[in-house]
Amino acid sequence: MSSGEYWFCLTHHRVEGQDGCRNADRLGPYPTEAEASRALDKVEERNEAWDHDPAWNDEELED
């Protein structure tokens, strides 16, 4: 893989190059294989941050 762009395939749970699975089934692109391999970790980190962001946490407003 030397296209300069990498994706993480959600179907096969592996890093792919440009000619991998369809884009709807993968995350990216990422500039390196290493970053693509951390795609699910990055999603989890972002979700955790957003879940605790007071600007978006409006559960107290719900009835």
A tleap script that builds the chain and sets N, CA, C and O, in Angstrom:
source leaprc.protein.ff14SB
mol = sequence {
  NMET SER SER GLY GLU TYR TRP PHE CYS LEU
  THR HIE HIE ARG VAL GLU GLY GLN ASP GLY
  CYS ARG ASN ALA ASP ARG LEU GLY PRO TYR
  PRO THR GLU ALA GLU ALA SER ARG ALA LEU
  ASP LYS VAL GLU GLU ARG ASN GLU ALA TRP
  ASP HIE ASP PRO ALA TRP ASN ASP GLU GLU
  LEU GLU CASP
}
set mol.1.N position { 0.854 -1.185 0.000 }
set mol.1.CA position { 0.000 0.000 0.000 }
set mol.1.C position { 0.891 1.236 0.000 }
set mol.1.O position { 1.601 1.501 0.970 }
set mol.2.N position { 0.848 1.972 -1.070 }
set mol.2.CA position { 1.662 3.177 -1.122 }
set mol.2.C position { 0.912 4.345 -1.743 }
set mol.2.O position { 1.533 5.256 -2.291 }
set mol.3.N position { -0.397 4.331 -1.665 }
set mol.3.CA position { -1.204 5.391 -2.259 }
set mol.3.C position { -1.163 6.677 -1.457 }
set mol.3.O position { -1.570 7.726 -1.956 }
set mol.4.N position { -0.676 6.618 -0.214 }
set mol.4.CA position { -0.645 7.791 0.643 }
set mol.4.C position { -1.929 7.998 1.413 }
set mol.4.O position { -2.013 8.917 2.228 }
set mol.5.N position { -2.930 7.170 1.179 }
set mol.5.CA position { -4.179 7.225 1.921 }
set mol.5.C position { -4.573 5.812 2.325 }
set mol.5.O position { -4.449 4.858 1.557 }
set mol.6.N position { -5.058 5.715 3.580 }
set mol.6.CA position { -5.423 4.415 4.130 }
set mol.6.C position { -6.776 4.518 4.820 }
set mol.6.O position { -7.140 5.572 5.342 }
set mol.7.N position { -7.515 3.417 4.817 }
set mol.7.CA position { -8.827 3.344 5.444 }
set mol.7.C position { -8.849 2.158 6.385 }
set mol.7.O position { -8.076 1.212 6.231 }
set mol.8.N position { -9.750 2.214 7.373 }
set mol.8.CA position { -9.982 1.076 8.238 }
set mol.8.C position { -11.292 0.447 7.816 }
set mol.8.O position { -12.335 1.098 7.879 }
set mol.9.N position { -11.262 -0.798 7.391 }
set mol.9.CA position { -12.457 -1.507 6.927 }
set mol.9.C position { -13.234 -2.023 8.126 }
set mol.9.O position { -12.704 -2.772 8.948 }
set mol.10.N position { -14.498 -1.617 8.220 }
set mol.10.CA position { -15.365 -2.048 9.311 }
set mol.10.C position { -15.880 -3.469 9.111 }
set mol.10.O position { -16.323 -4.104 10.067 }
set mol.11.N position { -15.827 -3.966 7.900 }
set mol.11.CA position { -16.264 -5.329 7.607 }
set mol.11.C position { -15.182 -6.342 7.969 }
set mol.11.O position { -15.464 -7.359 8.603 }
set mol.12.N position { -13.945 -6.062 7.566 }
set mol.12.CA position { -12.841 -7.004 7.750 }
set mol.12.C position { -11.925 -6.646 8.924 }
set mol.12.O position { -11.028 -7.416 9.267 }
set mol.13.N position { -12.146 -5.493 9.534 }
set mol.13.CA position { -11.340 -5.024 10.672 }
set mol.13.C position { -9.852 -5.030 10.358 }
set mol.13.O position { -9.037 -5.585 11.094 }
set mol.14.N position { -9.525 -4.384 9.223 }
set mol.14.CA position { -8.121 -4.253 8.843 }
set mol.14.C position { -7.928 -2.973 8.035 }
set mol.14.O position { -8.887 -2.387 7.533 }
set mol.15.N position { -6.693 -2.560 7.922 }
set mol.15.CA position { -6.331 -1.377 7.143 }
set mol.15.C position { -6.308 -1.746 5.667 }
set mol.15.O position { -5.807 -2.801 5.278 }
set mol.16.N position { -6.865 -0.848 4.852 }
set mol.16.CA position { -6.906 -1.064 3.404 }
set mol.16.C position { -6.376 0.164 2.684 }
set mol.16.O position { -6.361 1.270 3.223 }
set mol.17.N position { -5.945 -0.060 1.463 }
set mol.17.CA position { -5.547 1.031 0.590 }
set mol.17.C position { -6.742 1.526 -0.191 }
set mol.17.O position { -7.886 1.199 0.124 }
set mol.18.N position { -6.474 2.304 -1.196 }
set mol.18.CA position { -7.521 2.925 -2.004 }
set mol.18.C position { -8.458 1.901 -2.633 }
set mol.18.O position { -9.657 2.156 -2.750 }
set mol.19.N position { -7.941 0.765 -3.034 }
set mol.19.CA position { -8.747 -0.247 -3.733 }
set mol.19.C position { -9.360 -1.275 -2.788 }
set mol.19.O position { -9.467 -2.450 -3.137 }
set mol.20.N position { -9.760 -0.843 -1.600 }
set mol.20.CA position { -10.368 -1.752 -0.638 }
set mol.20.C position { -11.875 -1.812 -0.811 }
set mol.20.O position { -12.398 -1.613 -1.908 }
set mol.21.N position { -12.550 -2.082 0.265 }
set mol.21.CA position { -14.015 -2.169 0.270 }
set mol.21.C position { -14.633 -0.813 -0.037 }
set mol.21.O position { -13.934 0.198 -0.115 }
set mol.22.N position { -15.938 -0.802 -0.208 }
set mol.22.CA position { -16.625 0.456 -0.531 }
set mol.22.C position { -16.535 1.413 0.650 }
set mol.22.O position { -16.462 0.985 1.802 }
set mol.23.N position { -16.542 2.697 0.359 }
set mol.23.CA position { -16.344 3.714 1.387 }
set mol.23.C position { -17.380 3.667 2.494 }
set mol.23.O position { -17.073 4.042 3.625 }
set mol.24.N position { -18.587 3.225 2.212 }
set mol.24.CA position { -19.632 3.151 3.236 }
set mol.24.C position { -19.284 2.140 4.330 }
set mol.24.O position { -19.859 2.172 5.417 }
set mol.25.N position { -18.343 1.247 4.037 }
set mol.25.CA position { -17.962 0.200 4.984 }
set mol.25.C position { -16.618 0.449 5.645 }
set mol.25.O position { -16.037 -0.460 6.238 }
set mol.26.N position { -16.114 1.690 5.547 }
set mol.26.CA position { -14.805 1.944 6.130 }
set mol.26.C position { -14.668 3.373 6.634 }
set mol.26.O position { -15.444 4.255 6.266 }
set mol.27.N position { -13.669 3.585 7.482 }
set mol.27.CA position { -13.384 4.894 8.055 }
set mol.27.C position { -12.113 5.442 7.415 }
set mol.27.O position { -11.163 4.699 7.170 }
set mol.28.N position { -12.104 6.720 7.150 }
set mol.28.CA position { -10.905 7.340 6.591 }
set mol.28.C position { -11.267 8.309 5.494 }
set mol.28.O position { -12.442 8.626 5.307 }
set mol.29.N position { -10.300 8.772 4.783 }
set mol.29.CA position { -8.928 8.278 4.728 }
set mol.29.C position { -8.058 8.859 5.826 }
set mol.29.O position { -8.343 9.917 6.387 }
set mol.30.N position { -6.987 8.130 6.114 }
set mol.30.CA position { -5.956 8.536 7.053 }
set mol.30.C position { -4.635 8.625 6.284 }
set mol.30.O position { -4.444 7.908 5.301 }
set mol.31.N position { -3.727 9.492 6.721 }
set mol.31.CA position { -2.479 9.668 5.978 }
set mol.31.C position { -1.473 8.528 6.139 }
set mol.31.O position { -0.574 8.380 5.312 }
set mol.32.N position { -1.616 7.717 7.201 }
set mol.32.CA position { -0.680 6.613 7.416 }
set mol.32.C position { -1.432 5.346 7.814 }
set mol.32.O position { -2.570 5.392 8.281 }
set mol.33.N position { -0.762 4.219 7.613 }
set mol.33.CA position { -1.343 2.942 8.039 }
set mol.33.C position { -1.546 2.916 9.546 }
set mol.33.O position { -2.548 2.395 10.035 }
set mol.34.N position { -0.590 3.480 10.281 }
set mol.34.CA position { -0.671 3.481 11.746 }
set mol.34.C position { -1.900 4.238 12.225 }
set mol.34.O position { -2.590 3.782 13.136 }
set mol.35.N position { -2.184 5.392 11.622 }
set mol.35.CA position { -3.378 6.152 12.020 }
set mol.35.C position { -4.645 5.399 11.654 }
set mol.35.O position { -5.600 5.389 12.430 }
set mol.36.N position { -4.669 4.777 10.502 }
set mol.36.CA position { -5.845 4.004 10.095 }
set mol.36.C position { -6.077 2.832 11.039 }
set mol.36.O position { -7.223 2.487 11.326 }
set mol.37.N position { -5.011 2.222 11.519 }
set mol.37.CA position { -5.168 1.076 12.420 }
set mol.37.C position { -5.747 1.492 13.768 }
set mol.37.O position { -6.275 0.649 14.493 }
set mol.38.N position { -5.660 2.777 14.117 }
set mol.38.CA position { -6.224 3.295 15.369 }
set mol.38.C position { -7.616 3.898 15.170 }
set mol.38.O position { -8.119 4.563 16.074 }
set mol.39.N position { -8.236 3.691 14.043 }
set mol.39.CA position { -9.510 4.336 13.717 }
set mol.39.C position { -10.577 4.091 14.780 }
set mol.39.O position { -11.243 5.035 15.205 }
set mol.40.N position { -10.751 2.867 15.212 }
set mol.40.CA position { -11.796 2.572 16.198 }
set mol.40.C position { -11.460 3.184 17.558 }
set mol.40.O position { -12.357 3.624 18.277 }
set mol.41.N position { -10.182 3.214 17.910 }
set mol.41.CA position { -9.775 3.874 19.155 }
set mol.41.C position { -10.092 5.361 19.091 }
set mol.41.O position { -10.564 5.948 20.065 }
set mol.42.N position { -9.829 5.961 17.943 }
set mol.42.CA position { -10.090 7.392 17.776 }
set mol.42.C position { -11.595 7.686 17.866 }
set mol.42.O position { -12.000 8.679 18.470 }
set mol.43.N position { -12.405 6.833 17.275 }
set mol.43.CA position { -13.859 6.996 17.361 }
set mol.43.C position { -14.304 6.924 18.818 }
set mol.43.O position { -15.105 7.744 19.265 }
set mol.44.N position { -13.791 5.958 19.550 }
set mol.44.CA position { -14.158 5.804 20.962 }
set mol.44.C position { -13.725 7.028 21.774 }
set mol.44.O position { -14.480 7.516 22.614 }
set mol.45.N position { -12.516 7.518 21.524 }
set mol.45.CA position { -12.024 8.704 22.234 }
set mol.45.C position { -12.903 9.918 21.953 }
set mol.45.O position { -13.244 10.666 22.868 }
set mol.46.N position { -13.268 10.112 20.694 }
set mol.46.CA position { -14.119 11.253 20.329 }
set mol.46.C position { -15.507 11.136 20.935 }
set mol.46.O position { -16.053 12.119 21.436 }
set mol.47.N position { -16.078 9.942 20.893 }
set mol.47.CA position { -17.405 9.747 21.493 }
set mol.47.C position { -17.381 10.041 22.981 }
set mol.47.O position { -18.294 10.672 23.515 }
set mol.48.N position { -16.340 9.585 23.641 }
set mol.48.CA position { -16.204 9.834 25.078 }
set mol.48.C position { -16.106 11.339 25.356 }
set mol.48.O position { -16.739 11.845 26.283 }
set mol.49.N position { -15.319 12.040 24.560 }
set mol.49.CA position { -15.174 13.487 24.739 }
set mol.49.C position { -16.507 14.195 24.492 }
set mol.49.O position { -16.881 15.094 25.245 }
set mol.50.N position { -17.211 13.800 23.459 }
set mol.50.CA position { -18.490 14.435 23.141 }
set mol.50.C position { -19.540 14.122 24.203 }
set mol.50.O position { -20.370 14.972 24.525 }
set mol.51.N position { -19.506 12.921 24.741 }
set mol.51.CA position { -20.465 12.550 25.790 }
set mol.51.C position { -20.296 13.416 27.039 }
set mol.51.O position { -21.250 13.612 27.792 }
set mol.52.N position { -19.096 13.929 27.257 }
set mol.52.CA position { -18.818 14.729 28.447 }
set mol.52.C position { -18.601 16.201 28.133 }
set mol.52.O position { -18.088 16.944 28.970 }
set mol.53.N position { -18.985 16.629 26.943 }
set mol.53.CA position { -18.847 18.034 26.546 }
set mol.53.C position { -20.076 18.797 27.036 }
set mol.53.O position { -21.186 18.520 26.580 }
set mol.54.N position { -19.904 19.754 27.957 }
set mol.54.CA position { -21.064 20.466 28.497 }
set mol.54.C position { -21.830 21.270 27.437 }
set mol.54.O position { -23.011 21.563 27.620 }
set mol.55.N position { -21.182 21.617 26.359 }
set mol.55.CA position { -21.870 22.358 25.301 }
set mol.55.C position { -22.893 21.479 24.573 }
set mol.55.O position { -23.838 21.992 23.972 }
set mol.56.N position { -22.703 20.144 24.626 }
set mol.56.CA position { -23.610 19.232 23.927 }
set mol.56.C position { -24.393 18.350 24.869 }
set mol.56.O position { -25.243 17.580 24.421 }
set mol.57.N position { -24.138 18.436 26.142 }
set mol.57.CA position { -24.806 17.571 27.119 }
set mol.57.C position { -26.043 18.300 27.640 }
set mol.57.O position { -25.968 19.057 28.608 }
set mol.58.N position { -27.173 18.064 26.991 }
set mol.58.CA position { -28.409 18.750 27.373 }
set mol.58.C position { -29.434 17.806 27.995 }
set mol.58.O position { -30.635 18.072 27.935 }
set mol.59.N position { -28.977 16.716 28.586 }
set mol.59.CA position { -29.894 15.765 29.214 }
set mol.59.C position { -30.707 16.415 30.319 }
set mol.59.O position { -31.839 16.004 30.571 }
set mol.60.N position { -30.155 17.416 30.981 }
set mol.60.CA position { -30.878 18.078 32.057 }
set mol.60.C position { -32.088 18.838 31.566 }
set mol.60.O position { -32.998 19.127 32.343 }
set mol.61.N position { -32.111 19.171 30.268 }
set mol.61.CA position { -33.218 19.919 29.701 }
set mol.61.C position { -34.396 19.032 29.296 }
set mol.61.O position { -35.497 19.519 29.042 }
set mol.62.N position { -34.143 17.711 29.239 }
set mol.62.CA position { -35.210 16.799 28.814 }
set mol.62.C position { -36.197 16.561 29.951 }
set mol.62.O position { -35.819 16.504 31.121 }
set mol.63.N position { -37.477 16.421 29.582 }
set mol.63.CA position { -38.529 16.147 30.574 }
set mol.63.C position { -38.803 14.670 30.663 }
set mol.63.O position { -39.657 14.247 31.443 }
savepdb mol mol.pdb
quit
